[in-house]
């Protein structure tokens, strides 16, 4: 009888009729969205409003808002936007945005936080490496691979030999959890492209340090980081650390065959999608900014594609998938303009229409207070201005959601 019940449960999962988790305002039948269509709308917005064809970079301000010549966006924003464009699979634009990131590289070999700047961060540079490798797979241009390999050598060189851990900024003292996970992910991506076992070993070493030094045993998530000199720990937590850890673990499980990595990835994914804990707000949905959420969505998608469920994991994977779809529906309903493709972190301050829609659903008790950053030239009486990083993150979230549909 138990076997029959188990079989029926698997059949329900495989047929896609298993119930979604309870909670929130959206029911199971409401949670399907046309993620591919929305991704195209959003990535078109990125390309049409933020890509400066003449200058060959992403602008910090939408062309519809510019009163003068454009200014380049910072490296992190540019890399996230570039990754969203590469995901479209078009060889020409993939090469263009990869080339654009080269404007941030200087004689040190590092990519600076701003063009012509002198501050270098491992997480920024990891995201550059991801773009280079993903653009390489789209275009077949080996020059991109030849740029990524020495960049990984620099990233792995940020390992602190005395304390362990990866320094967040070049020559800095802060050992960030995001530096550990993003360089680990860079390592498995380098291995995927080159079969360099040293890159894989570095990823393993980096994640071991992370679990040994920054894991919060109460929930399985990771603290933000620690000072290499004092040992003091910053106990903040962000979703992108968990997401990149899941991605790294999933690929390590695939490439090494070590099931312990798989088990850790699944455990993190379950905690991340539990509808409770550090990353859920009063609304009952994830509370991190979109630029942190996108890597959580990507991590869950990587787990699903790199580590298909074992015989006894279908129900677990289904619960994870259901929560991804529930979260995605919330974002596209309340934090996206489906006509323009704009995404925004705060619907309460983006526009009066977004405020009313969100407030009517969640009864926040807050009044409408427009944020100048969401308006052209900062004039709250003018037209809405899309955010590059928020809209680019939205496009990548939509790309990840498609792995669950």
C-alpha positions, -999 to 999 in steps of 0.1 A, spaced: 0 0 0 29 24 8 45 17 -26 12 24 -43 9 57 -24 45 66 -33 39 58 -69 8 80 -70 28 108 -54 55 105 -81 28 104 -108 12 136 -95 46 153 -95 55 142 -130 21 152 -144 25 187 -128 -6 186 -107 9 186 -73 -3 214 -51 18 245 -46 28 255 -10 3 274 9 8 311 16 6 344 -2 -21 358 -23 -16 336 -53 -31 302 -58 -16 272 -76 -34 278 -108 -23 315 -108 14 307 -106 21 301 -143 36 330 -163 49 334 -198 85 338 -186 100 336 -221 78 364 -234 85 385 -204 122 379 -207 122 391 -243 103 422 -234 127 430 -205 159 422 -224 147 443 -253 142 472 -229 178 467 -216 191 468 -252 170 496 -265 172 519 -235 206 513 -219 229 500 -246 249 530 -261 258 517 -295 281 546 -303 301 544 -270 299 506 -268 288 504 -232 257 502 -210 246 536 -199 238 543 -162 206 561 -174 179 551 -198 182 569 -232 146 580 -228 157 601 -198 190 615 -210 193 652 -213 230 650 -224 255 624 -234 254 590 -216 276 580 -188 288 544 -184 272 523 -157 294 508 -129 309 473 -135 285 453 -114 255 467 -132 272 464 -165 281 428 -159 246 418 -149 231 436 -179 257 419 -202 248 385 -188 211 391 -195 219 400 -231 242 370 -236 214 348 -224 194 358 -255 218 336 -275 226 362 -302 263 360 -312 266 397 -323 252 413 -292 269 387 -269 303 397 -284 295 434 -281 286 433 -244 316 411 -236 338 436 -254 322 465 -234 334 450 -201 370 452 -214 367 490 -210 369 484 -172 401 465 -174 434 483 -168 471 475 -168 468 455 -136 446 429 -153 418 436 -129 384 450 -140 378 482 -119 345 491 -103 343 521 -127 359 528 -160 393 544 -152 389 537 -115 413 520 -91 390 499 -69 388 462 -76 364 436 -61 364 399 -65 326 396 -68 326 422 -96 354 404 -114 337 370 -109 306 383 -127 328 396 -155 343 361 -158 308 345 -160 299 369 -189 332 361 -207 326 323 -204 289 324 -213 296 347 -243 324 323 -253 299 294 -254 275 315 -275 300 329 -299 327 303 -300 353 331 -298 383 317 -280 396 351 -273 369 354 -246 381 322 -230 417 334 -231 405 365 -212 387 345 -186 415 321 -177 440 347 -164 412 365 -147 404 333 -127 441 331 -118 438 366 -103 406 357 -85 420 325 -70 451 345 -60 429 365 -36 430 334 -13 444 344 21 471 318 29 471 326 66 434 325 75 418 310 44 390 326 25 389 349 -5 394 387 0 365 408 -11 386 436 -24 421 434 -39 446 438 -10 418 442 15 412 424 48 376 414 45 369 378 37 334 378 23 312 348 19 301 361 -15 338 362 -25 341 325 -15 310 314 -34 315 335 -65 351 325 -70 341 289 -64 314 292 -91 340 308 -114 362 278 -107 336 252 -118 328 273 -148 364 274 -158 366 236 -153 335 232 -176 353 251 -204 388 238 -200 388 207 -177 414 224 -155 413 203 -124 431 230 -104 401 253 -109 378 225 -96 401 220 -65 400 257 -58 362 257 -58 362 228 -33 387 245 -11 368 278 -11 334 262 -2 350 241 25 363 273 41 329 289 38 311 260 56 338 258 83 339 295 90 307 314 80 278 289 82 251 297 107 242 263 121 207 275 131 195 279 95 223 266 72 228 300 56 260 320 56 271 352 74 283 380 52 320 377 61 348 382 86 378 404 91 410 386 84 429 406 111 404 406 140 383 376 131 352 396 138 322 383 119 296 404 101 264 384 108 244 399 80 230 375 53 221 379 16 204 356 -8 230 358 -36 256 340 -13 232 311 -9 223 311 -46 259 310 -58 267 284 -32 239 262 -46 252 267 -81 288 258 -71 277 227 -51 255 215 -79 283 216 -104 308 202 -80 285 172 -75 282 168 -112 319 170 -120 333 151 -90 305 126 -84 307 134 -47 271 131 -34 279 152 -3 279 183 -25 245 174 -39 231 168 -4 244 202 7 229 219 -24 195 204 -18 195 213 19 203 249 10 176 250 -17 150 236 8 159 262 34 158 290 8 123 280 -4 108 271 30 85 302 31 101 312 64 134 324 78 159 352 71 149 358 35 111 361 38 95 394 46 61 404 61 45 399 27 53 362 28 78 365 -1 115 369 -5 127 402 8 161 407 -9 167 432 -37 164 418 -72 201 420 -78 205 395 -49 175 374 -58 186 367 -94 215 346 -82 192 327 -59 169 319 -88 199 309 -109 212 287 -81 180 268 -79 178 265 -117 214 251 -117 205 226 -91 176 214 -112 195 211 -145 229 200 -132 216 176 -105 183 160 -116 164 145 -86 171 110 -74 143 85 -69 133 98 -35 138 135 -43 109 142 -67 87 156 -40 115 178 -26 123 191 -61 86 197 -68 83 218 -36 114 239 -46 99 244 -82 66 254 -68 81 281 -46 102 294 -75 70 297 -96 51 314 -67 79 339 -62 82 345 -99 45 352 -102 47 377 -73 76 396 -90 59 398 -124 26 408 -108 38 435 -84 74 444 -93 73 445 -131 56 465 -157 48 438 -182 43 463 -210 76 481 -207 96 453 -191 107 476 -163 115 458 -130 117 477 -97 126 467 -61 101 489 -44 66 491 -60 56 515 -32 79 542 -46 81 534 -83 48 549 -95 14 556 -81 -1 528 -101 25 503 -87 19 516 -52 -18 511 -54 -16 476 -68 9 464 -42 -7 482 -13 -42 469 -21 -28 434 -21 -6 435 9 -22 463 30 12 479 40 -3 509 58 23 530 40 16 561 20 29 567 -15 64 583 -14 80 584 -49 117 577 -51 137 601 -73 158 573 -87 128 559 -105 121 592 -124 139 609 -153 162 636 -140 150 628 -105 117 648 -111 89 629 -95 64 647 -116 80 634 -148 82 600 -165 93 568 -148 129 558 -153 139 521 -154 168 510 -133 195 491 -152 205 467 -124 169 460 -113 157 454 -149 187 433 -158 182 412 -127 146 408 -137 155 395 -171 179 369 -156 152 359 -131 128 352 -159 155 332 -177 159 310 -147 122 305 -141 119 289 -175 139 260 -162 110 252 -140 82 254 -166 
